[in-house]
Amino acid sequence: MNEPMVKISKGPMKVELPKDGLLNIIETSDGIIFKIQGGTEIIIQDLKMPTTTKQIISTSFMKVLKGSLTIDLLNYKAPVSISID
């Protein structure tokens, strides 16, 4: 069985890491923050990102216990896809 991964993309920017390396996803008023092990944060500022999109992203991370997540920050309607290997 493959290790679950999280893939985050926004246009040409792509980040891939083991799912257990992503500690938390925090919704902010102007975007979203990905907290990664070791004290690293990826801060995405996007004033146009709807609150529902932020909620889908953070809830998917908390609720999907198995499988890999692909997060597309440019797709506001369906920002997360799940792959269970």
C-alpha positions as a Markdown table, in Angstrom:
| # | Residue | x | y | z |
|---|---|---|---|---|
| 1 | Met | 0.0 | 0.0 | 0.0 |
| 2 | Asn | 1.3 | 3.4 | -0.9 |
| 3 | Glu | 1.8 | 6.1 | 1.7 |
| 4 | Pro | -1.1 | 8.7 | 1.6 |
| 5 | Met | 0.1 | 12.0 | 0.1 |
| 6 | Val | -1.2 | 15.5 | -0.1 |
| 7 | Lys | -0.8 | 17.4 | -3.4 |
| 8 | Ile | -1.4 | 21.1 | -3.3 |
| 9 | Ser | -1.4 | 23.1 | -6.6 |
| 10 | Lys | -2.2 | 26.6 | -7.7 |
| 11 | Gly | -1.4 | 27.1 | -11.3 |
| 12 | Pro | 2.3 | 26.3 | -11.9 |
| 13 | Met | 3.0 | 26.0 | -8.1 |
| 14 | Lys | 2.9 | 22.4 | -6.9 |
| 15 | Val | 3.7 | 20.9 | -3.5 |
| 16 | Glu | 3.6 | 17.2 | -2.6 |
| 17 | Leu | 4.2 | 15.8 | 0.8 |
| 18 | Pro | 3.2 | 12.8 | 2.9 |
| 19 | Lys | -0.2 | 13.3 | 4.5 |
| 20 | Asp | 1.1 | 12.9 | 8.0 |
| 21 | Gly | 3.5 | 15.8 | 7.3 |
| 22 | Leu | 0.6 | 18.2 | 7.0 |
| 23 | Leu | -0.4 | 19.1 | 10.5 |
| 24 | Asn | -3.3 | 21.5 | 9.9 |
| 25 | Ile | -5.2 | 23.6 | 7.4 |
| 26 | Ile | -6.4 | 26.9 | 8.8 |
| 27 | Glu | -9.0 | 29.1 | 7.1 |
| 28 | Thr | -8.3 | 32.9 | 7.2 |
| 29 | Ser | -10.3 | 35.9 | 6.1 |
| 30 | Asp | -8.0 | 36.4 | 3.1 |
| 31 | Gly | -7.1 | 32.8 | 2.1 |
| 32 | Ile | -5.8 | 29.6 | 3.7 |
| 33 | Ile | -2.7 | 28.4 | 5.6 |
| 34 | Phe | -1.2 | 24.9 | 5.4 |
| 35 | Lys | 0.9 | 24.1 | 8.5 |
| 36 | Ile | 3.6 | 21.5 | 7.8 |
| 37 | Gln | 5.8 | 19.6 | 10.2 |
| 38 | Gly | 9.0 | 21.4 | 11.2 |
| 39 | Gly | 7.4 | 24.8 | 11.5 |
| 40 | Thr | 6.9 | 25.5 | 7.8 |
| 41 | Glu | 3.7 | 27.3 | 6.7 |
| 42 | Ile | 2.3 | 27.7 | 3.2 |
| 43 | Ile | 0.2 | 30.9 | 3.2 |
| 44 | Ile | -2.2 | 31.3 | 0.3 |
| 45 | Gln | -3.7 | 34.8 | 0.0 |
| 46 | Asp | -6.7 | 34.8 | -2.2 |
| 47 | Leu | -9.3 | 37.4 | -1.5 |
| 48 | Lys | -11.7 | 35.8 | -4.1 |
| 49 | Met | -11.6 | 32.3 | -2.5 |
| 50 | Pro | -15.1 | 31.6 | -1.2 |
| 51 | Thr | -15.6 | 30.6 | 2.4 |
| 52 | Thr | -17.2 | 27.4 | 1.2 |
| 53 | Thr | -14.1 | 26.4 | -0.8 |
| 54 | Lys | -11.9 | 27.0 | 2.3 |
| 55 | Gln | -14.3 | 24.8 | 4.4 |
| 56 | Ile | -14.3 | 22.0 | 1.8 |
| 57 | Ile | -10.4 | 22.0 | 1.9 |
| 58 | Ser | -10.0 | 22.0 | 5.7 |
| 59 | Thr | -12.9 | 19.6 | 6.3 |
| 60 | Ser | -11.6 | 17.1 | 3.7 |
| 61 | Phe | -8.2 | 17.1 | 5.4 |
| 62 | Met | -9.7 | 16.5 | 8.9 |
| 63 | Lys | -12.4 | 13.9 | 7.8 |
| 64 | Val | -10.6 | 11.8 | 5.2 |
| 65 | Leu | -8.6 | 9.4 | 7.2 |
| 66 | Lys | -7.4 | 7.1 | 4.4 |
| 67 | Gly | -6.2 | 7.9 | 1.0 |
| 68 | Ser | -4.4 | 10.8 | -0.7 |
| 69 | Leu | -5.8 | 14.3 | -1.3 |
| 70 | Thr | -5.2 | 16.5 | -4.3 |
| 71 | Ile | -6.0 | 20.2 | -3.6 |
| 72 | Asp | -6.5 | 22.5 | -6.5 |
| 73 | Leu | -6.6 | 26.0 | -5.2 |
| 74 | Leu | -7.8 | 27.4 | -8.6 |
| 75 | Asn | -10.9 | 25.2 | -8.6 |
| 76 | Tyr | -13.3 | 26.9 | -6.3 |
| 77 | Lys | -16.3 | 24.5 | -7.0 |
| 78 | Ala | -14.5 | 21.2 | -6.5 |
| 79 | Pro | -11.1 | 22.0 | -4.8 |
| 80 | Val | -10.4 | 18.5 | -3.4 |
| 81 | Ser | -10.2 | 15.1 | -5.0 |
| 82 | Ile | -9.6 | 11.9 | -3.0 |
| 83 | Ser | -7.7 | 8.9 | -4.1 |
| 84 | Ile | -7.9 | 5.7 | -2.1 |
| 85 | Asp | -5.2 | 3.2 | -3.1 |
